[in-house]
Amino acid sequence: MNSLHKTLTITPPFFLAGLLLCASAHGTEVNTEGQDLVPTGKGRGELPDARRKNRELNRAKRGGSNIQNNGITYHGGPVMLGPTNVYYIWYGDWSGNTATTILTDLANSIGRSRYFRINTSYYNESNLPVSTEVYYNGSISTDAGIYGTSLSDANIKSIVSDAIISEALPADANAVYFVLTSAEVNASSGFCTQYCGWHAHDTISGVDIKYSFVGNPDRCPSSCSSRTKGPNGNAGADGMASIIAHELEETVTDPNLNAWYDNRGYENADKCSWKYGSTYATPNGAVANMKVGNRDYLIQQNWANAKGGYCTLSY
């Protein structure tokens, strides 16, 4: 059964000058009648159905639900203990685009970084934490010939499924498969108007596969990019770097949408969307807040599950 979670939802009001317009950290859903909300397909919280609510109550009775004072709660589901492998599926026309190098460098370097270490503050029911290890294990490219330039959520799942069933990529339960789309490609369920990226999971070839859609902010820079100039000279790719980090950290801490989220249904990255902390100027006149490997990036903060909970760039 497919379970889908979209993030980085887009709602007013405007940000300050120099930041993206018409984008906010997450949806504006509020708690209903004091009841806790769960993650939804659009990155906001909603009331759980009766079966899910009963499962949550049963976990709480067994001690599986760990109520924290850190602003985020463990609900008993699995986390990705790692190491976590990353695969890229470059969809559309990426010819001559430096994104293929910029984002591959990110995947090769984000593991064991002080930034990714924030995710070690999350753990499973046996108190085993998420690993700091992330490995880039390869990519494939596919043009828009089969599914076109307007992708449904089902199309995006099929792109991942095609790659695995054809054995172009392995069926890896300890991985996140990123469908990265070029600027001419839209996601019809709300890219640029409701979200910039999302993560999901489904059974493919008998394996629980975790995957993510990340759209190119060059299609809608005022909605999905925080700056018009990126530290690596490619505003679209630099914007995608932050979205990839967002979806990766949510996937490792809440792969099946039943582990770590708060009472509004927000996962760790949702709680810090579009928050960057301290920044510095790069040689090309852009702005960055961290160096990952040999590159500067402007990547959103993540929520640390410690000391009351806080947004940070390192742990």
N, C-alpha and C positions, 0 to 999 in steps of 0.2 A: 504494500500500500504506500502510495507516494505521500511524503510529508514535506512541505515547502515552507521556507521562511524567507521573506523578502525584508531587506533592511535599507537604511539610509532613505527613509521616506521623505518626501518633499512637501513642505507646507509653508505658508507665510508665517511670520513677517519677514521683511528684508533683513539681511545682515548689514554690518557696517560697510562703508565704502572700502573697496579693495578685497572684500571677501565675496563668496558667491552669493548671488541673489536668489531669493525664493527657495532657499534650502534650509532645513533645520535638522537637528540631531535625530529626531525620530517623530513618530506620530503624536497626536495630542490626545489620545484616548485617556480617560481617567477611570479610576476605580468605580465600580457600580455597586452601590449598597454595601460598601465595605468589604466586598469579596475580592480575593486575589485573582488576577488575570494570568493567562498563559500566552506564550508566543503564538502569533497568527501567521497566515500567509502573506501579510502585508507589513510585517515589522512592527505592528502595534499589538496591544494586549486585548484579549477578549475573554469572556467567561468560559470556563471549561465545560465540555459536555458532561453528562452524568457519569459515563464510564470513566473518563479521565479524572473527574473529581473524586470518585470512589478509589481509584488507584492511588491518588495523592494522599487521601486520608489513611488508606491501609499502610502506605509507606511510613507515614508519620507515626502510626501506632507501633510499627516495628522499629522505629527509630531511624528509618532510612531518610526521612526528610530532616535536614539539618538547618534549623532556623538560626541565621547569623545576625550579628549586629554590624555587618559590613555592607548593608544596602543591597545585597544579592543573596539568594537562597538556593540551597541544593535540594533538588526534588527526587533524587534517587536514581536517575538515569545514568547511562555510561558517559564517560569522557574518553578522549583519545589519548591513551597513555604514551604513545609514541614508541619509536620515532615515527614522525609523520612525514609521509612522502607527498610531494607536489608534482602534479602533471598539468601542463598547459595544452589547451586545444585552441589554436589560433584560427578563428573563424572569420571569413571574409577576405578582404584584400589588404595584406600587410606588407606588400612589396615596397622596399625602400624606406620602411618606417623603423626608426631607431628603438621603438618600443620593444621589439623582439630581443634586443640586447639589454635594455634598461630593466625590464621586468624579469628577465632570466637572471640577471645579476642579483636582483632582490631575492628571488627564491633560493639562490645559491648561498646567500649570506645571512638571511634573517634568523635561521636556527642558531641557538646558543647566544644570540645577542642579548644585551641587557633589556632591550625592548620586549622580545618574545618571552623572556623569563617571567614577565608579569603573569603569564598563564600558569606558571607553577604554583600560584596561590589557589588554584582550583584542583579538586581531587574527586575520586570516586567514593563509593560507599565503604571501601576498605581503606580509605585515607591515602590511596596512592595518587600522587600528583601527576598532572600533565607534564610530559617531558619537554625539555628545551630543544630537543633535536628535531630539525626539519631538513629534509633532503630533496633537492630538485632532481627528479628521476626521468625527465625528458618531456618532449612535446611532439605534437603533430600539427599539421596545417590542413585546413579544409576550406574550399571556396564555398560561395553561397549558392552553388548550382542546384543542390538538392532541396534545401529548405528556404531559400530566398533571403531577402534582406529584412523581412519582418517576422521575427521568431516568436512563436507562442511558448509558454512554459513547457508544453509537451514536446515541442521541437527541440528545445535546449536539452531536455532529458534524452531525447533520441540521438542528439549529437554525441553525448557521452556514451550512450548505449552502443551506438555504431562503432565507436572507437574501441570499445572493450570487446564486443562480439566478434569484430573483425581481427582481433588480436593486435591491432596497431598499438594499443596500450594494454597493460595487464589489468586483470580484475584484482584490485588491491584494496582490502578492507581498511588498511592503515594509511589511507591517502585521501587527498582532496584534489578533485579534478576541476580545473578552472576553465570555463568556456569564456574566452576573451574575444570580444567582437570589435571589428574595425568600425570606423566612424560612419560608414554608410549603412550599418546594420542597426535596426531597432528591435527592442523586445516589446511586443504589442500589449503586454499586461501592465505596462506602466513605467518603462525606462524613461528617464528624464522628467516625468511628471509625478510619479509616486515613489520611485526608488532609483538608486544608482547601481545597486548590486544585491544579490541574495544568495543564500545557501540552502541546500536541500539534501535529502537522502532518499534512496530507493534501492530495491533489490534488483540487481543486474547480474546475469549469469550466476545466480545463486549466492551472490555476495552483497552485503550491505554497503553500498557505494555512496560516499559523500561527495557532493559536487557543488559548484558555485557558478553563477553568472556574474560577469563583470563587464559592464558596457564601457564604451570609449567616451570620456567626457568631451572630446572634440565635437561630438554631436550636439551637446548642450552645455557648453562651458559655464553658463550662468547658473546651472542647476547642480552639476556634478563635479565641478572643479573649484578649488578655493583660490586659485591665482591664475592670471592669464599667462604668466611666464613660469615655467618649471625649472627647478634647479639643474635638471639634466637637458634643458633646452627643448623639451618635448612636453608641452602642457598636458596633452591627452594622456601620455604614458605616465607622467608624474602624478596626475590625478588618479589614474588606475592603481598606482602603487599603494596609495592610502586605502582604496576600496578593497584591494586584495588583502592587505593586512587586516582590515576590519572583518572580512568574511573568514579568513583563516583563523583568527583568534576566537570567533564565535563558534566555528565548526569544531575546534579541538576541545572546547569547554562545554558545548551543548550540541553534539552531532545529531541527536535524534529528537531535539526540542523538548526534552524531559529531564534535563540535568540542572544547569545553572541559569537562572533568570530571576528578575525581581517581581514584586507583586503587581507591577504594571505590564508584565510580559516582556520587558526589555532584557536582552542578553548583555554580556559584559561590554562589548564594543558599542552597542546602542547607547549605553550610559555616558559615553564620551565622544559620540559622533561630532565631527567638525570642531573639536577642541584640540588645539595643537601645543599649548604650553609655550615655553620660551623658544624663540626662533633666532636665526642669525642670517646674515647676508651671504650669498654665494658669489663666486667670482663673476658669474654672468649677470649679476644684478637681481637674481631671484631670491626667494626666501626658503630656508630649510630648517628643520629642527633636530635632525639626527643624521649620522653617517652610518650606513649599513654596508659593510665591505668597503669598497673604495669609492662609493657614491654618496652624495648628499640626497636626502629625501625630505619631503614635507608629509609626514604621516600622522594621522590622528592618534591621540592618546588612547590608552586602554584602562579598564577599571581593575584596580588591584583589590583582591579579596582579603584585605588585612587592615588593621588599625582603623576600623570604622568604615573602610572603603574609600577610594579616591581615584581620580584620573591621574595618570602618570605616563612618562615615557620610558621608565626603567624600574627595575625591581631587584 
